[in-house]
Amino acid sequence: MSLGFGFGLEYSKLSGGGNTDAFIIEVKTDEFGISNNDQFQFTGAEGDYDVVAKQGGIIVQTFNNLANEETLTFSNGAGTYTLEVNAKEVDGFTGMRFNDSGDKEKITKNLQWGVFNDTRQQLFFGCSNLTEIGSDVNWLNAITNGYQIFSGCALTSLPNTLTLNSLENGSAMFNGNSLTSLPPLMTLNNLQTGSFMFLSNSLTSLNNVITLENVVDTISMFRDNVITLLPETLTLNNLEDGNSMFSVNLLTDLPAAVTLPNLENGTNFLNANTINTARYSTLLEDMENGNSNTNVPFNGGLSKYNTNGETARDLLIANQNWSFTDGGLV
């Protein structure tokens, strides 16, 4: 590793300013971490790279010929730095992986992904001060497994360019963030496993293109949010395990296409929600007509049912040994 030239030079004069291939992050070195308060560790990094460090748009230090996980020491002392990571042409930088370790709390923003194309799991898991990710998300839109990539971060929004079109496993991907909405083009059409994906965020609704048409497992997927409305595009036709999927939200209605024909586990599915009587009764009728599974537990929250719903509910109990928790007959 070699250090240091260009102190005080303008960023644009050295790096060109518009380097779309660079991986650019903001770090605050005096946050808690395993390195000293004037250092930052490239936790779990892979590949060879150079780093340009700047403050206020001015280059203050450079670090050349780095390889894999390295710890940088800043001559300006503790503070906030923007780091531009430039991959080498041969065996170049591909990504970092914190996995709830290292200097996870020192990274505060991801300003640009650039060449970042890491497909490992739990990449930014535990980065509790990470509030922002870059909008050049081609690598994210191409991944199939997003297990815990941003779990335990502090994201309040996601780029509009994020679609996750190829995602099949989104388990705990955004668990424990502060998201209030989802990108408008995020359909999650290929998602199969969504367990804990958006657990404990602040979502108020889902965008109007989400179908979840292939999802099978949604354990606690949206639990502990404040969702009041679901998109009419939602189907859940292949859902088998819906344990706590919408538990502790504010739902009063369900899309007409949600009939749950393959549901095997509805434990706490609508816990603490209150679906209007007509819609909840129709759901009971739909499940009695279209779901042949036996021994299914189902939680309808505080929702009440009418006499038609009561008939369907009683048949599911008598003929298929279902069990129910809900608000009872209206």
N, C-alpha and C positions, 0 to 999 in steps of 0.2 A: 504494500500500500504506500502511495506517495501523497503528500499533502501540499496544498496551499500555493496558489498564485492568484493574481487578479483581484486583490482586495480593493473594494470600492468601485470596481468597474460596473457599468450598467449591465444588467442581466441580458438585455437584447444584443449587446455588442459581442458577448462571448458565445451565447448559446443560440442566437437567432430568434429567441423569444417565442417563435411559433412552432416549436418542436413537438409535433403531434405524436411522435413515437416515444416520448419520455413518459415515465411513470412519475407523477408529481404528487407529493404529499406535504402536509403541514404537520409539524411536530412541536410539542412543548416539552422541553427537556427537563423542566423541574417538576413535572408530574411524577407520580410514583412509578418506579420501574426497577429493573435489576441493575441498570447502569447508573453512573453518577449523574448529578443534576446538570452537568454540562455535556452530557453524552446522549446518544441514541443508538440503540441496537437494532440492526436490520434482522429482527427475529425471524428465523425460519426461512431466510432468503435462499434462493437457488439461482445459480448462474454467475457470470462475470459482468462487472459494471463499473461505471464512474458516477460520482455524485457531485452536483453543483449545489452549494448551500447559499441561500440568500436571505436577507432581512430587508423589508421595505422595498423590494424589487432590486436591491443591490447585491451583487455577488460578494460574499464575505470569505468564502473558503471553498476549495475544491478537494475532492478525495478521489484519487485515481487507482485503477487496477485492483478493485475490490473483488472478492470471490465469496459467494454464499453468505453465511451469517457473519457480519462484521459489526463492530461498535465504533462509531465516530465520536471524536472528541472535538468540541467547538472552541476555537481560540477566543471567541467573543463571550464565552461563558454561558451560563444558564439563560434560557430564553426561548422564543418562538422562532422557528426556522422553516422556510420552504425548501424542500429537497427535490431536485430534479435528478432522477435516476436514468442514466443512459446506458443501454445494454451494449455489450461488446458484440462485434460481428460474429465471432465464433464462441459458441457456448455462452451466449448472452443471457442476461437476467430475464427470468420468466415470472417471478412472483415472490411473495412473502407468506409465512404462515405463523400466526401468533398462537392459535389454539389455547387461549386463556393463559398465556405465559409470556415471559420476556418483558419487553417494553410496551405491552399492550395498551397501557393507559396514556402513553406519551403521544400516540398518533391521534390528531384531532380532525383532520380533513384529508380526503382523497380528492385532489383537484383534477387529476387526469389519469386515466388508466394506461394509455399508450400501449406499449408492448406487453403489458401484464396479461398473461393467459394461463394462469395457474388453475389446474383442475382438482387440486387437493381439497379435502373437506376442512371445515372449521378455520378458514383462512383468517378472518378477523374476529373470531369468537373471543368475547371478553374485552374488546376494545371499547370500554365504557365511555370514552370521551370522543369517539368518532361520530361526528354530527353530519357529515356530508360525503357523498361519493360522486365521482365524475360522470358526465353524461355520455361519454364514449364507451358504451357498454356492450359492444359486439361480443366480447368474450363471455360476458354473463348471459347474453341471449343465446349462446351456443351450448352452455353447459347442460348436462342431464342430471347431475347430482349436486344439490346446493346445501347439503347437510350442514347446519350451524354456521354458514359462512359469515353472517352478520349477527349472530346471536349475542345478546347482551351489549349491543352498541347503543348509540343515542341518536339514531337517525329519526328525523321528523318528517322527511319526505323522500321520495325516490324519483330519479330522472324520468321525464316523460318518454324517453327513448327506451325504457326498460320494458320488454315484452315477456321474457322468459319462455319464449316459444318452444324451446327444446326441453324444458325442465320436466323431469319425471319424479324426482325425489326432492321435495322442498322441506323436509323435516327440520323444524326449528330454525329455518333460514333467517327469519327476522324476529325471532322470539325476543321479547323484552325490550323492544325499541319504543319509540313514541310516534309512530306513523299515524296520521289522521286520514289519509286517503291512499289509494293505489293508482299507479299510472294508467292513463286512459286506454292504452292498447294492450294491457296485460290481460290475456284471456285465460292463461293456464290450461289450455286445451289438452295438453299432453301430460299434465300432472296426474300421478297415480297415488303418491304418498304425500299428504300435506299435514301430517301430524305436527302439532305445536308450531306451525309455520308462522302464524301471526299472533301467537299467544301473548297476552298482556301488552297490547299496544293501545292506541286511542282512536281506532277506526270508527267512523260514524256511519259509513255505508261502503258498499263495494261498487266498483265501476260497472257500467251497463253492458260490458261485453264478456264478462266472466261466465263460463258455462260449467267448468269442473266436470265435463262430460265423461272423463275417463278416471276420475278419482275413485279410489277404493278405500283408502284409510285416511280419516280426517280427525283423529283423536286430538281434541283440544285445539283444533286449527285456528278458530277465531275466539276462543274463550277469553273472557276478561277484556272485552272492548266495550264500545258504546254504540254498536251498530243498531240503527233503527230501520234500515231498508235494505232489501236484497234485490239484485237485478232480476228482471223477468227472464233473462237468458239462462238462469241457473236451472240445472236439471237434476244432478246427483243420481242419474239412472244406474250407475255402477257402484254406488256407495255401499260398502259392507259394514265397516266399523266407523260409526259416527259418534262414538263416545265423547260427550262434552263439546261437540263441534261448535255450537253457538251458546254454550253455557255462559251465563252472566253477561247478557247484552240487553237491548231494549226493543226487541222485535215484537210487532203486533200483527204481522202478516207474513205470508210465505208466497213465493212465486207459484203460479198455477201448475207449472211443469214439475214441481217437486212432489213426487208421489212415492219415492223410496221403495221401488219394487224389489231391490236386492239387499235391503238393510238386514244385518244380522245382530248388530249391537247398537241400540239407541239410548244407552245409559247416559243420563244427563244431557241428552241431545239439545233440548230447549230449556234446560234448567234456568229458572229465574226470569224467563221471558213470559209474555202473556199474549198468545196469538188469539185474534178475535174468534168468537165462537163459531161462526159460519165456516171460516177457513180451517180451523182445527178439526171441526166435524168432518169436513170434506177430506182432510188428510187421513183421518181414521178410516173413512170409507175407501179411499184409494188404497191404503195398505191392506185392508181386508180383501179387496177385489184383486190386487195385483202382486202381493207378496206372499209366497208360499212357505217361507222359512218358519221354523218352529223355535220355541223357547227364546223369543226375542224380548229383552227388556227395553222399555221405551219411556222416556221422560219428556212430557209435553209442557213442562214448566208449570205456570199458574193458569194455563189455558183451560177453559171450560168447553163442554160439548153439548150439542142438542140431542134430541131423541134419535135422529138418524145416526149421529155419531155414537150414541150409546149402543145402538144395535150392532154396529160394526165392531166396536170395542169389545162388546160381550162375546161376539163370535170369535174374535182373535184370541180371547182368553180361553174360551171353551174348546175350540177346535185346534188351536195351534200353540196353546200354552204360553201365550204372551203375558207379560206383566207390565202394568202401567203406573206411572206417577204423574198426576196432573191435577187440575182444579176441580174436577168432578162435573156432574150434570148441572147445567145452568138452571 
